[in-house]
Amino acid sequence: MENGERIYEHLKNEMKKQKINQSDIANTLGMTRANISMIFSRMKKNKISYKNTIKIAKILGLNPKNFF
């Protein structure tokens, strides 16, 4: 499993624990759900946007430094 996939799994698990979905994240970031879906899809393929990953991690209360 590559780094992007690990980050994806970690974020998805944390979202599930906190009962937060992609729409919630999109609303918080002022993006569309489609944008968030694309970010996660690209993450699974290791085409990671570090800037967006950090934003999502902060919304979930996670330290993004633990991912990198």
All heavy atoms as TSV, in Angstrom:
chain	resi	resn	atom	element	x	y	z
A	1	MET	N	N	0.855	-1.175	0.000
A	1	MET	CA	C	0.000	0.000	0.000
A	1	MET	C	C	0.901	1.237	0.000
A	1	MET	O	O	1.806	1.341	0.803
A	1	MET	CB	C	-0.898	-0.012	1.233
A	1	MET	CG	C	-1.919	1.102	1.226
A	1	MET	SD	S	-3.015	1.129	2.659
A	1	MET	CE	C	-3.869	-0.405	2.530
A	2	GLU	N	N	0.626	2.141	-0.898
A	2	GLU	CA	C	1.451	3.338	-0.997
A	2	GLU	C	C	0.917	4.435	-0.091
A	2	GLU	O	O	-0.169	4.326	0.476
A	2	GLU	CB	C	1.513	3.788	-2.451
A	2	GLU	CG	C	2.213	2.731	-3.310
A	2	GLU	CD	C	2.594	3.256	-4.663
A	2	GLU	OE1	O	3.003	4.416	-4.759
A	2	GLU	OE2	O	2.487	2.489	-5.616
A	3	ASN	N	N	1.691	5.511	0.028
A	3	ASN	CA	C	1.374	6.581	0.967
A	3	ASN	C	C	-0.018	7.163	0.765
A	3	ASN	O	O	-0.760	7.353	1.720
A	3	ASN	CB	C	2.442	7.674	0.885
A	3	ASN	CG	C	2.416	8.575	2.092
A	3	ASN	OD1	O	2.150	8.130	3.198
A	3	ASN	ND2	N	2.676	9.844	1.881
A	4	GLY	N	N	-0.392	7.457	-0.465
A	4	GLY	CA	C	-1.712	8.031	-0.737
A	4	GLY	C	C	-2.833	7.117	-0.292
A	4	GLY	O	O	-3.828	7.563	0.284
A	5	GLU	N	N	-2.671	5.833	-0.536
A	5	GLU	CA	C	-3.686	4.858	-0.119
A	5	GLU	C	C	-3.798	4.788	1.397
A	5	GLU	O	O	-4.901	4.696	1.937
A	5	GLU	CB	C	-3.348	3.481	-0.654
A	5	GLU	CG	C	-3.478	3.344	-2.156
A	5	GLU	CD	C	-2.996	1.995	-2.622
A	5	GLU	OE1	O	-1.767	1.765	-2.610
A	5	GLU	OE2	O	-3.857	1.161	-2.982
A	6	ARG	N	N	-2.659	4.845	2.084
A	6	ARG	CA	C	-2.676	4.813	3.555
A	6	ARG	C	C	-3.378	6.048	4.115
A	6	ARG	O	O	-4.179	5.949	5.044
A	6	ARG	CB	C	-1.257	4.738	4.115
A	6	ARG	CG	C	-0.673	3.349	4.113
A	6	ARG	CD	C	0.572	3.250	4.981
A	6	ARG	NE	N	1.634	4.151	4.570
A	6	ARG	CZ	C	2.542	3.891	3.641
A	6	ARG	NH1	N	2.524	2.736	3.013
A	6	ARG	NH2	N	3.475	4.760	3.343
A	7	ILE	N	N	-3.072	7.197	3.546
A	7	ILE	CA	C	-3.703	8.436	3.999
A	7	ILE	C	C	-5.208	8.370	3.737
A	7	ILE	O	O	-6.016	8.720	4.605
A	7	ILE	CB	C	-3.069	9.654	3.306
A	7	ILE	CG1	C	-1.621	9.816	3.770
A	7	ILE	CG2	C	-3.868	10.923	3.579
A	7	ILE	CD1	C	-0.812	10.813	2.969
A	8	TYR	N	N	-5.573	7.900	2.557
A	8	TYR	CA	C	-6.983	7.753	2.212
A	8	TYR	C	C	-7.703	6.882	3.243
A	8	TYR	O	O	-8.756	7.255	3.773
A	8	TYR	CB	C	-7.113	7.161	0.809
A	8	TYR	CG	C	-8.508	6.715	0.467
A	8	TYR	CD1	C	-9.457	7.628	0.038
A	8	TYR	CD2	C	-8.883	5.380	0.598
A	8	TYR	CE1	C	-10.745	7.222	-0.267
A	8	TYR	CE2	C	-10.165	4.968	0.300
A	8	TYR	CZ	C	-11.096	5.890	-0.131
A	8	TYR	OH	O	-12.368	5.485	-0.416
A	9	GLU	N	N	-7.144	5.713	3.529
A	9	GLU	CA	C	-7.769	4.794	4.483
A	9	GLU	C	C	-7.872	5.416	5.872
A	9	GLU	O	O	-8.888	5.273	6.553
A	9	GLU	CB	C	-6.998	3.472	4.540
A	9	GLU	CG	C	-7.125	2.627	3.297
A	9	GLU	CD	C	-8.550	2.198	2.989
A	9	GLU	OE1	O	-9.337	1.957	3.931
A	9	GLU	OE2	O	-8.870	2.118	1.798
A	10	HIS	N	N	-6.825	6.091	6.280
A	10	HIS	CA	C	-6.826	6.728	7.602
A	10	HIS	C	C	-7.923	7.799	7.685
A	10	HIS	O	O	-8.677	7.846	8.663
A	10	HIS	CB	C	-5.452	7.334	7.887
A	10	HIS	CG	C	-5.287	7.828	9.274
A	10	HIS	ND1	N	-5.118	6.987	10.342
A	10	HIS	CD2	C	-5.280	9.090	9.768
A	10	HIS	CE1	C	-5.014	7.711	11.446
A	10	HIS	NE2	N	-5.114	8.987	11.125
A	11	LEU	N	N	-8.013	8.648	6.667
A	11	LEU	CA	C	-9.031	9.700	6.672
A	11	LEU	C	C	-10.435	9.108	6.618
A	11	LEU	O	O	-11.331	9.552	7.350
A	11	LEU	CB	C	-8.818	10.655	5.501
A	11	LEU	CG	C	-7.574	11.539	5.569
A	11	LEU	CD1	C	-7.431	12.350	4.292
A	11	LEU	CD2	C	-7.609	12.454	6.780
A	12	LYS	N	N	-10.644	8.111	5.765
A	12	LYS	CA	C	-11.968	7.496	5.659
A	12	LYS	C	C	-12.379	6.831	6.980
A	12	LYS	O	O	-13.534	6.951	7.396
A	12	LYS	CB	C	-11.999	6.464	4.526
A	12	LYS	CG	C	-11.886	7.045	3.145
A	12	LYS	CD	C	-13.009	7.991	2.796
A	12	LYS	CE	C	-14.237	7.259	2.376
A	12	LYS	NZ	N	-15.318	8.125	1.920
A	13	ASN	N	N	-11.445	6.153	7.652
A	13	ASN	CA	C	-11.754	5.529	8.944
A	13	ASN	C	C	-12.110	6.581	9.984
A	13	ASN	O	O	-13.044	6.402	10.771
A	13	ASN	CB	C	-10.582	4.675	9.426
A	13	ASN	CG	C	-10.418	3.410	8.624
A	13	ASN	OD1	O	-11.360	2.919	8.023
A	13	ASN	ND2	N	-9.208	2.883	8.588
A	14	GLU	N	N	-11.365	7.666	9.980
A	14	GLU	CA	C	-11.640	8.736	10.951
A	14	GLU	C	C	-12.977	9.403	10.652
A	14	GLU	O	O	-13.728	9.735	11.573
A	14	GLU	CB	C	-10.504	9.763	10.943
A	14	GLU	CG	C	-10.578	10.748	12.073
A	14	GLU	CD	C	-10.481	10.133	13.462
A	14	GLU	OE1	O	-9.778	9.113	13.629
A	14	GLU	OE2	O	-11.114	10.677	14.403
A	15	MET	N	N	-13.291	9.583	9.389
A	15	MET	CA	C	-14.590	10.153	9.020
A	15	MET	C	C	-15.720	9.251	9.512
A	15	MET	O	O	-16.729	9.741	10.035
A	15	MET	CB	C	-14.674	10.338	7.501
A	15	MET	CG	C	-13.833	11.476	6.968
A	15	MET	SD	S	-13.713	11.495	5.159
A	15	MET	CE	C	-15.424	11.738	4.676
A	16	LYS	N	N	-15.538	7.966	9.351
A	16	LYS	CA	C	-16.552	7.012	9.800
A	16	LYS	C	C	-16.735	7.090	11.321
A	16	LYS	O	O	-17.861	7.113	11.811
A	16	LYS	CB	C	-16.157	5.599	9.372
A	16	LYS	CG	C	-17.220	4.565	9.591
A	16	LYS	CD	C	-16.800	3.226	9.011
A	16	LYS	CE	C	-17.894	2.199	9.207
A	16	LYS	NZ	N	-17.531	0.910	8.602
A	17	LYS	N	N	-15.619	7.141	12.050
A	17	LYS	CA	C	-15.680	7.236	13.517
A	17	LYS	C	C	-16.435	8.486	13.957
A	17	LYS	O	O	-17.205	8.446	14.910
A	17	LYS	CB	C	-14.270	7.310	14.115
A	17	LYS	CG	C	-13.557	6.022	14.249
A	17	LYS	CD	C	-12.262	6.274	15.006
A	17	LYS	CE	C	-11.189	5.316	14.606
A	17	LYS	NZ	N	-9.907	5.636	15.239
A	18	GLN	N	N	-16.161	9.596	13.266
A	18	GLN	CA	C	-16.747	10.875	13.655
A	18	GLN	C	C	-18.099	11.138	12.985
A	18	GLN	O	O	-18.718	12.165	13.227
A	18	GLN	CB	C	-15.786	12.016	13.304
A	18	GLN	CG	C	-14.504	11.982	14.092
A	18	GLN	CD	C	-13.636	13.182	13.825
A	18	GLN	OE1	O	-14.121	14.288	13.554
A	18	GLN	NE2	N	-12.326	12.996	13.899
A	19	LYS	N	N	-18.533	10.189	12.154
A	19	LYS	CA	C	-19.802	10.312	11.427
A	19	LYS	C	C	-19.838	11.594	10.600
A	19	LYS	O	O	-20.806	12.347	10.599
A	19	LYS	CB	C	-20.980	10.228	12.381
A	19	LYS	CG	C	-21.048	8.889	13.085
A	19	LYS	CD	C	-22.197	8.803	14.018
A	19	LYS	CE	C	-22.139	7.423	14.667
A	19	LYS	NZ	N	-22.902	7.298	15.846
A	20	ILE	N	N	-18.744	11.812	9.883
A	20	ILE	CA	C	-18.604	12.945	8.979
A	20	ILE	C	C	-18.512	12.384	7.570
A	20	ILE	O	O	-17.783	11.427	7.326
A	20	ILE	CB	C	-17.334	13.759	9.314
A	20	ILE	CG1	C	-17.482	14.418	10.683
A	20	ILE	CG2	C	-17.042	14.791	8.240
A	20	ILE	CD1	C	-16.235	15.140	11.158
A	21	ASN	N	N	-19.267	12.962	6.661
A	21	ASN	CA	C	-19.212	12.475	5.282
A	21	ASN	C	C	-18.548	13.512	4.373
A	21	ASN	O	O	-18.175	14.597	4.814
A	21	ASN	CB	C	-20.609	12.086	4.783
A	21	ASN	CG	C	-21.585	13.239	4.800
A	21	ASN	OD1	O	-21.228	14.377	4.535
A	21	ASN	ND2	N	-22.826	12.941	5.119
A	22	GLN	N	N	-18.410	13.153	3.110
A	22	GLN	CA	C	-17.737	14.042	2.172
A	22	GLN	C	C	-18.495	15.354	1.990
A	22	GLN	O	O	-17.888	16.403	1.803
A	22	GLN	CB	C	-17.543	13.347	0.826
A	22	GLN	CG	C	-16.503	12.254	0.881
A	22	GLN	CD	C	-16.248	11.624	-0.475
A	22	GLN	OE1	O	-16.808	12.016	-1.482
A	22	GLN	NE2	N	-15.377	10.627	-0.496
A	23	SER	N	N	-19.809	15.324	2.093
A	23	SER	CA	C	-20.601	16.550	1.983
A	23	SER	C	C	-20.297	17.502	3.132
A	23	SER	O	O	-20.211	18.716	2.926
A	23	SER	CB	C	-22.096	16.232	1.956
A	23	SER	OG	O	-22.420	15.531	0.784
A	24	ASP	N	N	-20.129	16.950	4.334
A	24	ASP	CA	C	-19.779	17.776	5.490
A	24	ASP	C	C	-18.440	18.476	5.276
A	24	ASP	O	O	-18.288	19.662	5.556
A	24	ASP	CB	C	-19.706	16.932	6.771
A	24	ASP	CG	C	-21.027	16.293	7.146
A	24	ASP	OD1	O	-22.082	16.904	6.887
A	24	ASP	OD2	O	-21.000	15.172	7.692
A	25	ILE	N	N	-17.481	17.722	4.780
A	25	ILE	CA	C	-16.154	18.284	4.521
A	25	ILE	C	C	-16.240	19.341	3.422
A	25	ILE	O	O	-15.660	20.424	3.542
A	25	ILE	CB	C	-15.151	17.176	4.169
A	25	ILE	CG1	C	-14.873	16.338	5.419
A	25	ILE	CG2	C	-13.849	17.765	3.616
A	25	ILE	CD1	C	-14.018	15.130	5.203
A	26	ALA	N	N	-16.990	19.052	2.381
A	26	ALA	CA	C	-17.152	20.003	1.280
A	26	ALA	C	C	-17.747	21.315	1.782
A	26	ALA	O	O	-17.255	22.400	1.442
A	26	ALA	CB	C	-18.031	19.400	0.194
A	27	ASN	N	N	-18.779	21.219	2.608
A	27	ASN	CA	C	-19.411	22.428	3.143
A	27	ASN	C	C	-18.441	23.234	3.991
A	27	ASN	O	O	-18.396	24.460	3.886
A	27	ASN	CB	C	-20.652	22.071	3.963
A	27	ASN	CG	C	-21.783	21.580	3.098
A	27	ASN	OD1	O	-21.891	21.929	1.922
A	27	ASN	ND2	N	-22.641	20.752	3.666
A	28	THR	N	N	-17.665	22.560	4.810
A	28	THR	CA	C	-16.699	23.240	5.674
A	28	THR	C	C	-15.627	23.952	4.859
A	28	THR	O	O	-15.212	25.056	5.197
A	28	THR	CB	C	-16.046	22.237	6.647
A	28	THR	OG1	O	-17.078	21.609	7.412
A	28	THR	CG2	C	-15.088	22.915	7.591
A	29	LEU	N	N	-15.201	23.326	3.772
A	29	LEU	CA	C	-14.138	23.897	2.938
A	29	LEU	C	C	-14.668	24.834	1.848
A	29	LEU	O	O	-13.880	25.440	1.128
A	29	LEU	CB	C	-13.320	22.781	2.280
A	29	LEU	CG	C	-12.477	21.933	3.216
A	29	LEU	CD1	C	-11.782	20.825	2.447
A	29	LEU	CD2	C	-11.458	22.807	3.938
A	30	GLY	N	N	-15.997	24.921	1.705
A	30	GLY	CA	C	-16.572	25.759	0.667
A	30	GLY	C	C	-16.362	25.186	-0.724
A	30	GLY	O	O	-16.199	25.923	-1.691
A	31	MET	N	N	-16.345	23.870	-0.802
A	31	MET	CA	C	-16.181	23.164	-2.078
A	31	MET	C	C	-17.445	22.361	-2.356
A	31	MET	O	O	-18.305	22.232	-1.490
A	31	MET	CB	C	-15.002	22.183	-2.009
A	31	MET	CG	C	-13.661	22.785	-1.804
A	31	MET	SD	S	-12.427	21.445	-1.740
A	31	MET	CE	C	-10.936	22.377	-1.869
A	32	THR	N	N	-17.502	21.796	-3.542
A	32	THR	CA	C	-18.609	20.890	-3.832
A	32	THR	C	C	-18.232	19.484	-3.370
A	32	THR	O	O	-17.051	19.168	-3.205
A	32	THR	CB	C	-18.924	20.847	-5.344
A	32	THR	OG1	O	-17.806	20.275	-6.030
A	32	THR	CG2	C	-19.217	22.232	-5.890
A	33	ARG	N	N	-19.244	18.660	-3.201
A	33	ARG	CA	C	-18.989	17.270	-2.822
A	33	ARG	C	C	-18.208	16.563	-3.924
A	33	ARG	O	O	-17.371	15.721	-3.669
A	33	ARG	CB	C	-20.303	16.541	-2.551
A	33	ARG	CG	C	-20.053	15.183	-1.910
A	33	ARG	CD	C	-21.201	14.236	-2.170
A	33	ARG	NE	N	-20.836	12.875	-1.920
A	33	ARG	CZ	C	-20.068	12.116	-2.702
A	33	ARG	NH1	N	-19.536	12.598	-3.784
A	33	ARG	NH2	N	-19.809	10.868	-2.402
A	34	ALA	N	N	-18.473	16.959	-5.169
A	34	ALA	CA	C	-17.755	16.363	-6.300
A	34	ALA	C	C	-16.253	16.658	-6.206
A	34	ALA	O	O	-15.434	15.786	-6.518
A	34	ALA	CB	C	-18.315	16.881	-7.618
A	35	ASN	N	N	-15.899	17.865	-5.766
A	35	ASN	CA	C	-14.483	18.200	-5.590
A	35	ASN	C	C	-13.836	17.312	-4.538
A	35	ASN	O	O	-12.729	16.811	-4.738
A	35	ASN	CB	C	-14.294	19.663	-5.181
A	35	ASN	CG	C	-14.575	20.642	-6.278
A	35	ASN	OD1	O	-15.384	21.545	-6.090
A	35	ASN	ND2	N	-13.929	20.494	-7.417
A	36	ILE	N	N	-14.530	17.122	-3.428
A	36	ILE	CA	C	-13.994	16.285	-2.353
A	36	ILE	C	C	-13.882	14.843	-2.826
A	36	ILE	O	O	-12.879	14.168	-2.576
A	36	ILE	CB	C	-14.864	16.387	-1.082
A	36	ILE	CG1	C	-14.883	17.835	-0.554
A	36	ILE	CG2	C	-14.375	15.424	-0.006
A	36	ILE	CD1	C	-13.521	18.406	-0.196
A	37	SER	N	N	-14.881	14.378	-3.539
A	37	SER	CA	C	-14.843	13.019	-4.080
A	37	SER	C	C	-13.638	12.844	-5.000
A	37	SER	O	O	-12.946	11.816	-4.941
A	37	SER	CB	C	-16.138	12.722	-4.835
A	37	SER	OG	O	-16.114	11.430	-5.361
A	38	MET	N	N	-13.357	13.845	-5.811
A	38	MET	CA	C	-12.214	13.781	-6.718
A	38	MET	C	C	-10.901	13.751	-5.929
A	38	MET	O	O	-9.991	13.005	-6.266
A	38	MET	CB	C	-12.201	14.985	-7.667
A	38	MET	CG	C	-11.114	14.890	-8.723
A	38	MET	SD	S	-10.937	16.341	-9.813
A	38	MET	CE	C	-12.586	16.880	-10.073
A	39	ILE	N	N	-10.828	14.542	-4.863
A	39	ILE	CA	C	-9.622	14.554	-4.027
A	39	ILE	C	C	-9.370	13.161	-3.461
A	39	ILE	O	O	-8.255	12.643	-3.516
A	39	ILE	CB	C	-9.749	15.602	-2.905
A	39	ILE	CG1	C	-9.699	17.016	-3.496
A	39	ILE	CG2	C	-8.653	15.408	-1.849
A	39	ILE	CD1	C	-10.115	18.108	-2.530
A	40	PHE	N	N	-10.421	12.532	-2.919
A	40	PHE	CA	C	-10.263	11.191	-2.343
A	40	PHE	C	C	-9.934	10.152	-3.420
A	40	PHE	O	O	-9.117	9.265	-3.197
A	40	PHE	CB	C	-11.515	10.785	-1.564
A	40	PHE	CG	C	-11.545	11.315	-0.169
A	40	PHE	CD1	C	-12.254	12.465	0.140
A	40	PHE	CD2	C	-10.854	10.687	0.850
A	40	PHE	CE1	C	-12.278	12.967	1.428
A	40	PHE	CE2	C	-10.859	11.172	2.145
A	40	PHE	CZ	C	-11.579	12.319	2.430
A	41	SER	N	N	-10.553	10.285	-4.564
A	41	SER	CA	C	-10.279	9.352	-5.661
A	41	SER	C	C	-8.821	9.444	-6.108
A	41	SER	O	O	-8.166	8.429	-6.324
A	41	SER	CB	C	-11.217	9.659	-6.830
A	41	SER	OG	O	-10.940	8.829	-7.911
A	42	ARG	N	N	-8.326	10.655	-6.247
A	42	ARG	CA	C	-6.934	10.850	-6.648
A	42	ARG	C	C	-5.986	10.346	-5.549
A	42	ARG	O	O	-4.928	9.809	-5.841
A	42	ARG	CB	C	-6.668	12.320	-6.958
A	42	ARG	CG	C	-7.367	12.778	-8.230
A	42	ARG	CD	C	-7.153	14.253	-8.526
A	42	ARG	NE	N	-5.766	14.635	-8.650
A	42	ARG	CZ	C	-5.019	14.483	-9.750
A	42	ARG	NH1	N	-5.554	13.946	-10.823
A	42	ARG	NH2	N	-3.763	14.872	-9.763
A	43	MET	N	N	-6.394	10.516	-4.289
A	43	MET	CA	C	-5.585	10.049	-3.164
A	43	MET	C	C	-5.367	8.541	-3.251
A	43	MET	O	O	-4.260	8.059	-3.045
A	43	MET	CB	C	-6.319	10.407	-1.863
A	43	MET	CG	C	-5.456	10.668	-0.685
A	43	MET	SD	S	-6.467	11.060	0.767
A	43	MET	CE	C	-6.902	12.759	0.463
A	44	LYS	N	N	-6.440	7.808	-3.577
A	44	LYS	CA	C	-6.346	6.349	-3.696
A	44	LYS	C	C	-5.368	5.938	-4.787
A	44	LYS	O	O	-4.785	4.874	-4.729
A	44	LYS	CB	C	-7.719	5.745	-4.006
A	44	LYS	CG	C	-8.632	5.683	-2.828
A	44	LYS	CD	C	-9.839	4.820	-3.101
A	44	LYS	CE	C	-10.788	5.437	-4.077
A	44	LYS	NZ	N	-12.057	4.713	-4.224
A	45	LYS	N	N	-5.201	6.800	-5.780
A	45	LYS	CA	C	-4.307	6.507	-6.895
A	45	LYS	C	C	-2.918	7.110	-6.685
A	45	LYS	O	O	-2.121	7.173	-7.604
A	45	LYS	CB	C	-4.907	7.056	-8.191
A	45	LYS	CG	C	-6.217	6.419	-8.555
A	45	LYS	CD	C	-6.811	7.076	-9.768
A	45	LYS	CE	C	-8.183	6.497	-10.058
A	45	LYS	NZ	N	-8.847	7.233	-11.133
A	46	ASN	N	N	-2.650	7.572	-5.468
A	46	ASN	CA	C	-1.367	8.181	-5.104
A	46	ASN	C	C	-1.079	9.479	-5.843
A	46	ASN	O	O	0.069	9.851	-6.022
A	46	ASN	CB	C	-0.198	7.204	-5.289
A	46	ASN	CG	C	0.053	6.449	-4.018
A	46	ASN	OD1	O	-0.233	6.949	-2.932
A	46	ASN	ND2	N	0.572	5.270	-4.139
A	47	LYS	N	N	-2.107	10.153	-6.269
A	47	LYS	CA	C	-1.966	11.482	-6.860
A	47	LYS	C	C	-2.496	12.464	-5.825
A	47	LYS	O	O	-3.564	13.038	-5.976
A	47	LYS	CB	C	-2.742	11.570	-8.167
A	47	LYS	CG	C	-2.209	10.622	-9.208
A	47	LYS	CD	C	-3.030	10.671	-10.461
A	47	LYS	CE	C	-2.485	9.669	-11.458
A	47	LYS	NZ	N	-3.305	9.607	-12.662
A	48	ILE	N	N	-1.729	12.602	-4.771
A	48	ILE	CA	C	-2.196	13.275	-3.576
A	48	ILE	C	C	-1.962	14.780	-3.640
A	48	ILE	O	O	-0.938	15.229	-4.118
A	48	ILE	CB	C	-1.521	12.640	-2.346
A	48	ILE	CG1	C	-2.262	12.957	-1.098
A	48	ILE	CG2	C	-0.084	13.023	-2.243
A	48	ILE	CD1	C	-1.863	12.040	0.030
A	49	SER	N	N	-2.953	15.524	-3.183
A	49	SER	CA	C	-2.823	16.972	-3.024
A	49	SER	C	C	-2.560	17.220	-1.542
A	49	SER	O	O	-3.457	17.087	-0.718
A	49	SER	CB	C	-4.108	17.677	-3.454
A	49	SER	OG	O	-4.108	18.998	-2.970
A	50	TYR	N	N	-1.319	17.548	-1.226
A	50	TYR	CA	C	-0.965	17.714	0.177
A	50	TYR	C	C	-1.729	18.867	0.820
A	50	TYR	O	O	-2.152	18.765	1.965
A	50	TYR	CB	C	0.544	17.887	0.326
A	50	TYR	CG	C	1.283	16.620	-0.030
A	50	TYR	CD1	C	1.955	16.486	-1.231
A	50	TYR	CD2	C	1.247	15.527	0.829
A	50	TYR	CE1	C	2.596	15.307	-1.567
A	50	TYR	CE2	C	1.882	14.342	0.502
A	50	TYR	CZ	C	2.561	14.243	-0.698
A	50	TYR	OH	O	3.171	13.073	-1.028
A	51	LYS	N	N	-1.943	19.927	0.066
A	51	LYS	CA	C	-2.665	21.082	0.605
A	51	LYS	C	C	-4.080	20.680	1.021
A	51	LYS	O	O	-4.514	20.980	2.137
A	51	LYS	CB	C	-2.708	22.192	-0.450
A	51	LYS	CG	C	-3.385	23.466	0.015
A	51	LYS	CD	C	-3.251	24.568	-1.018
A	51	LYS	CE	C	-4.403	24.455	-1.983
A	51	LYS	NZ	N	-4.477	25.564	-2.939
A	52	ASN	N	N	-4.780	19.959	0.159
A	52	ASN	CA	C	-6.144	19.536	0.480
A	52	ASN	C	C	-6.171	18.455	1.554
A	52	ASN	O	O	-7.073	18.430	2.388
A	52	ASN	CB	C	-6.870	19.065	-0.776
A	52	ASN	CG	C	-7.202	20.218	-1.693
A	52	ASN	OD1	O	-7.512	21.313	-1.241
A	52	ASN	ND2	N	-7.139	19.985	-2.983
A	53	THR	N	N	-5.199	17.584	1.551
A	53	THR	CA	C	-5.121	16.541	2.582
A	53	THR	C	C	-4.963	17.179	3.954
A	53	THR	O	O	-5.605	16.765	4.923
A	53	THR	CB	C	-3.950	15.585	2.293
A	53	THR	OG1	O	-4.149	15.007	1.006
A	53	THR	CG2	C	-3.862	14.493	3.337
A	54	ILE	N	N	-4.131	18.195	4.039
A	54	ILE	CA	C	-3.921	18.900	5.307
A	54	ILE	C	C	-5.214	19.568	5.758
A	54	ILE	O	O	-5.578	19.501	6.937
A	54	ILE	CB	C	-2.761	19.902	5.173
A	54	ILE	CG1	C	-1.441	19.129	5.055
A	54	ILE	CG2	C	-2.725	20.872	6.348
A	54	ILE	CD1	C	-0.259	19.965	4.631
A	55	LYS	N	N	-5.934	20.183	4.845
A	55	LYS	CA	C	-7.209	20.826	5.190
A	55	LYS	C	C	-8.203	19.807	5.734
A	55	LYS	O	O	-8.869	20.048	6.738
A	55	LYS	CB	C	-7.807	21.514	3.968
A	55	LYS	CG	C	-7.075	22.768	3.544
A	55	LYS	CD	C	-7.732	23.356	2.298
A	55	LYS	CE	C	-7.001	24.552	1.777
A	55	LYS	NZ	N	-7.625	25.097	0.556
A	56	ILE	N	N	-8.310	18.664	5.069
A	56	ILE	CA	C	-9.247	17.619	5.507
A	56	ILE	C	C	-8.826	17.067	6.867
A	56	ILE	O	O	-9.658	16.875	7.755
A	56	ILE	CB	C	-9.349	16.501	4.452
A	56	ILE	CG1	C	-9.988	17.058	3.169
A	56	ILE	CG2	C	-10.139	15.308	4.993
A	56	ILE	CD1	C	-9.891	16.135	1.967
A	57	ALA	N	N	-7.541	16.838	7.055
A	57	ALA	CA	C	-7.050	16.322	8.334
A	57	ALA	C	C	-7.389	17.287	9.466
A	57	ALA	O	O	-7.824	16.869	10.546
A	57	ALA	CB	C	-5.544	16.093	8.264
A	58	LYS	N	N	-7.214	18.564	9.234
A	58	LYS	CA	C	-7.508	19.563	10.273
A	58	LYS	C	C	-8.989	19.581	10.622
A	58	LYS	O	O	-9.340	19.727	11.794
A	58	LYS	CB	C	-7.021	20.935	9.834
A	58	LYS	CG	C	-5.512	21.044	9.892
A	58	LYS	CD	C	-5.034	22.434	9.518
A	58	LYS	CE	C	-3.521	22.521	9.640
A	58	LYS	NZ	N	-3.034	23.879	9.340
A	59	ILE	N	N	-9.855	19.422	9.637
A	59	ILE	CA	C	-11.291	19.357	9.906
A	59	ILE	C	C	-11.603	18.190	10.828
A	59	ILE	O	O	-12.443	18.289	11.723
A	59	ILE	CB	C	-12.094	19.229	8.592
A	59	ILE	CG1	C	-12.033	20.543	7.821
A	59	ILE	CG2	C	-13.544	18.827	8.859
A	59	ILE	CD1	C	-12.582	20.446	6.420
A	60	LEU	N	N	-10.889	17.095	10.643
A	60	LEU	CA	C	-11.112	15.892	11.460
A	60	LEU	C	C	-10.358	15.936	12.774
A	60	LEU	O	O	-10.431	14.996	13.572
A	60	LEU	CB	C	-10.706	14.656	10.659
A	60	LEU	CG	C	-11.534	14.397	9.392
A	60	LEU	CD1	C	-10.915	13.285	8.563
A	60	LEU	CD2	C	-12.969	14.068	9.750
A	61	GLY	N	N	-9.615	17.008	13.010
A	61	GLY	CA	C	-8.858	17.130	14.263
A	61	GLY	C	C	-7.610	16.270	14.292
A	61	GLY	O	O	-7.123	15.914	15.363
A	62	LEU	N	N	-7.092	15.932	13.119
A	62	LEU	CA	C	-5.905	15.093	13.026
A	62	LEU	C	C	-4.671	15.944	12.744
A	62	LEU	O	O	-4.777	17.001	12.119
A	62	LEU	CB	C	-6.056	14.075	11.883
A	62	LEU	CG	C	-7.264	13.138	11.976
A	62	LEU	CD1	C	-7.378	12.324	10.708
A	62	LEU	CD2	C	-7.140	12.245	13.187
A	63	ASN	N	N	-3.535	15.490	13.190
A	63	ASN	CA	C	-2.283	16.168	12.893
A	63	ASN	C	C	-1.768	15.660	11.555
A	63	ASN	O	O	-1.347	14.510	11.452
A	63	ASN	CB	C	-1.263	15.908	14.000
A	63	ASN	CG	C	0.016	16.678	13.799
A	63	ASN	OD1	O	0.274	17.232	12.735
A	63	ASN	ND2	N	0.846	16.712	14.830
A	64	PRO	N	N	-1.795	16.506	10.536
A	64	PRO	CA	C	-1.365	16.045	9.205
A	64	PRO	C	C	0.102	15.613	9.144
A	64	PRO	O	O	0.465	14.843	8.274
A	64	PRO	CB	C	-1.618	17.249	8.302
A	64	PRO	CG	C	-1.927	18.381	9.177
A	64	PRO	CD	C	-2.228	17.870	10.540
A	65	LYS	N	N	0.907	16.040	10.079
A	65	LYS	CA	C	2.314	15.633	10.095
A	65	LYS	C	C	2.461	14.121	10.287
A	65	LYS	O	O	3.449	13.543	9.876
A	65	LYS	CB	C	3.066	16.370	11.185
A	65	LYS	CG	C	3.266	17.826	10.887
A	65	LYS	CD	C	4.045	18.505	11.985
A	65	LYS	CE	C	4.212	19.992	11.688
A	65	LYS	NZ	N	4.948	20.675	12.739
A	66	ASN	N	N	1.458	13.499	10.884
A	66	ASN	CA	C	1.512	12.049	11.097
A	66	ASN	C	C	1.364	11.263	9.808
A	66	ASN	O	O	1.633	10.071	9.774
A	66	ASN	CB	C	0.420	11.621	12.086
A	66	ASN	CG	C	0.656	12.159	13.472
A	66	ASN	OD1	O	1.792	12.419	13.855
A	66	ASN	ND2	N	-0.395	12.351	14.225
A	67	PHE	N	N	0.927	11.910	8.743
A	67	PHE	CA	C	0.731	11.237	7.465
A	67	PHE	C	C	1.998	11.196	6.628
A	67	PHE	O	O	2.124	10.387	5.734
A	67	PHE	CB	C	-0.331	11.928	6.630
A	67	PHE	CG	C	-1.696	11.932	7.258
A	67	PHE	CD1	C	-2.536	13.014	7.069
A	67	PHE	CD2	C	-2.166	10.888	8.011
A	67	PHE	CE1	C	-3.798	13.033	7.614
A	67	PHE	CE2	C	-3.414	10.892	8.571
A	67	PHE	CZ	C	-4.246	11.972	8.375
A	68	PHE	N	N	2.912	12.135	6.862
A	68	PHE	CA	C	4.040	12.316	5.946
A	68	PHE	C	C	5.364	11.997	6.577
A	68	PHE	O	O	5.574	11.925	7.691
A	68	PHE	CB	C	4.054	13.746	5.400
A	68	PHE	CG	C	2.733	14.170	4.848
A	68	PHE	CD1	C	1.933	15.084	5.501
A	68	PHE	CD2	C	2.257	13.613	3.667
A	68	PHE	CE1	C	0.710	15.461	4.994
A	68	PHE	CE2	C	1.034	14.000	3.151
A	68	PHE	CZ	C	0.258	14.932	3.809
